[in-house]
Amino acid sequence: MAMEIDAEVLQAGEIEVRPADGLVSAGGRVLNLSVREFQLLVALMRHAGRIVSREDLHRLVWGGELRRGDRSIDVYVHKLRVKLEAALPDLTCIHTHVGFGYRLAPERSPRFHNEGTAR
């Protein structure tokens, strides 16, 4: 009798998430994330390339309505960005869309200004 195994793998560029195993790798390196960071990344990965509102992220990760003035999403997005950028220094992975939410899409980002970038 064959066992049914939940082998869902979410992938966006060099980021790979295995939700059932609680594993995340970026650029071939395993990342050490808190439970909330992991849940936030899974929510963003399941909507990769699309803007997800702060309210939707709060509902998906914390399981309730976002209260006015609650900055927990922003704090955890920042923590997650720092860890992703440490593993993938040439990429920007989470993009802020002011007034709309956040979008996960690993994209090359110049770290320093040069003649080809705006100042």
DOPA-450348 format. One record per residue (C-alpha): x, y, z; residue in one letter; residue number from 1. Coordinates in nm, 2 decimals, padded with zeros to 4 digits. Each point is the difference from the previous one (the first is absolute). Layout:
<atoms>
ATOM     px     py     pz lodren mivo
ATOM      X      Y      Z      A  NUM
...
</atoms>
This chain:
<atoms>
ATOM     px     py     pz lodren mivo
ATOM  00.00  00.00  00.00      M    1
ATOM  00.15  00.34 -00.11      A    2
ATOM  00.01  00.28  00.25      M    3
ATOM -00.13  00.34 -00.10      E    4
ATOM  00.27  00.26  00.09      I    5
ATOM -00.06  00.37 -00.02      D    6
ATOM  00.30  00.10 -00.20      A    7
ATOM -00.10  00.36 -00.09      E    8
ATOM  00.30  00.20 -00.11      V    9
ATOM -00.04  00.37 -00.05      L   10
ATOM  00.27  00.16 -00.22      Q   11
ATOM  00.07  00.36 -00.10      A   12
ATOM  00.34  00.05 -00.16      G   13
ATOM  00.27 -00.13  00.24      E   14
ATOM -00.25 -00.02  00.29      I   15
ATOM -00.15 -00.34  00.08      E   16
ATOM -00.25 -00.08  00.28      V   17
ATOM -00.13 -00.34  00.11      R   18
ATOM -00.30  00.10  00.22      P   19
ATOM -00.06 -00.35  00.13      A   20
ATOM  00.36 -00.03  00.12      D   21
ATOM  00.05  00.35  00.12      G   22
ATOM  00.30  00.04 -00.22      L   23
ATOM  00.12  00.31 -00.19      V   24
ATOM  00.30  00.03 -00.22      S   25
ATOM  00.13  00.30 -00.19      A   26
ATOM  00.29 -00.02 -00.23      G   27
ATOM  00.06 -00.36  00.12      G   28
ATOM  00.03  00.11  00.36      R   29
ATOM -00.25 -00.11  00.26      V   30
ATOM -00.16  00.30  00.18      L   31
ATOM -00.08  00.01  00.37      N   32
ATOM -00.34  00.17  00.02      L   33
ATOM -00.23  00.06  00.30      S   34
ATOM -00.35 -00.16 -00.03      V   35
ATOM -00.16  00.33 -00.10      R   36
ATOM  00.28  00.08 -00.26      E   37
ATOM -00.05 -00.35 -00.15      F   38
ATOM -00.38  00.04 -00.01      Q   39
ATOM  00.04  00.35 -00.16      L   40
ATOM  00.24 -00.14 -00.26      L   41
ATOM -00.24 -00.29 -00.08      V   42
ATOM -00.29  00.25 -00.04      A   43
ATOM  00.21  00.22 -00.23      L   44
ATOM  00.13 -00.30 -00.20      M   45
ATOM -00.35 -00.13 -00.06      R   46
ATOM -00.07  00.34 -00.16      H   47
ATOM  00.34  00.05 -00.16      A   48
ATOM  00.00  00.28 -00.25      G   49
ATOM -00.32  00.15  00.13      R   50
ATOM -00.06  00.27  00.25      I   51
ATOM -00.15 -00.13  00.32      V   52
ATOM -00.16  00.26  00.23      S   53
ATOM  00.11  00.04  00.36      R   54
ATOM -00.35 -00.10  00.11      E   55
ATOM  00.01 -00.32 -00.20      D   56
ATOM  00.35 -00.08  00.13      L   57
ATOM -00.12  00.06  00.36      H   58
ATOM -00.30 -00.23 -00.05      R   59
ATOM  00.22 -00.27 -00.16      L   60
ATOM  00.28  00.01  00.26      V   61
ATOM -00.16  00.12  00.32      W   62
ATOM -00.35 -00.13 -00.07      G   63
ATOM -00.19  00.31  00.08      G   64
ATOM -00.09  00.35 -00.11      E   65
ATOM  00.27  00.26 -00.01      L   66
ATOM -00.05  00.27  00.26      R   67
ATOM  00.05  00.37 -00.08      R   68
ATOM  00.35  00.10  00.07      G   69
ATOM  00.13 -00.36  00.03      D   70
ATOM  00.35 -00.01 -00.16      R   71
ATOM  00.08 -00.37  00.06      S   72
ATOM -00.01 -00.08 -00.37      I   73
ATOM  00.25  00.27 -00.08      D   74
ATOM  00.23 -00.11  00.28      V   75
ATOM  00.00 -00.36 -00.12      Y   76
ATOM  00.04  00.09 -00.37      V   77
ATOM  00.31  00.20  00.11      H   78
ATOM  00.14 -00.30  00.19      K   79
ATOM -00.07 -00.23 -00.29      L   80
ATOM  00.16  00.25 -00.25      R   81
ATOM  00.31  00.02  00.20      V   82
ATOM  00.04 -00.38  00.01      K   83
ATOM -00.08 -00.04 -00.37      L   84
ATOM  00.24  00.28 -00.10      E   85
ATOM  00.28 -00.16  00.21      A   86
ATOM -00.05 -00.32 -00.19      A   87
ATOM -00.06  00.16 -00.34      L   88
ATOM  00.19  00.33  00.01      P   89
ATOM -00.04  00.09 -00.37      D   90
ATOM -00.38 -00.04  00.02      L   91
ATOM -00.29  00.20  00.14      T   92
ATOM -00.27 -00.26  00.08      C   93
ATOM -00.28  00.18  00.18      I   94
ATOM -00.13  00.32 -00.16      H   95
ATOM -00.21  00.26  00.18      T   96
ATOM -00.30  00.14 -00.19      H   97
ATOM -00.10  00.30  00.22      V   98
ATOM -00.37  00.00  00.07      G   99
ATOM -00.04 -00.35 -00.16      F  100
ATOM  00.22 -00.25  00.18      G  101
ATOM  00.30 -00.22 -00.07      Y  102
ATOM  00.11 -00.21 -00.30      R  103
ATOM  00.26 -00.28  00.00      L  104
ATOM  00.20  00.00 -00.33      A  105
ATOM  00.37 -00.06  00.02      P  106
ATOM  00.15  00.27 -00.23      E  107
ATOM  00.36  00.11 -00.06      R  108
ATOM  00.07  00.33  00.18      S  109
ATOM  00.31  00.21 -00.03      P  110
ATOM  00.15  00.06  00.35      R  111
ATOM  00.19  00.31 -00.10      F  112
ATOM -00.07  00.29 -00.24      H  113
ATOM  00.19  00.01 -00.32      N  114
ATOM -00.04  00.20 -00.32      E  115
ATOM -00.29 -00.23 -00.10      G  116
ATOM -00.21  00.05  00.31      T  117
ATOM -00.20  00.29  00.12      A  118
ATOM  00.13  00.19  00.30      R  119
</atoms>
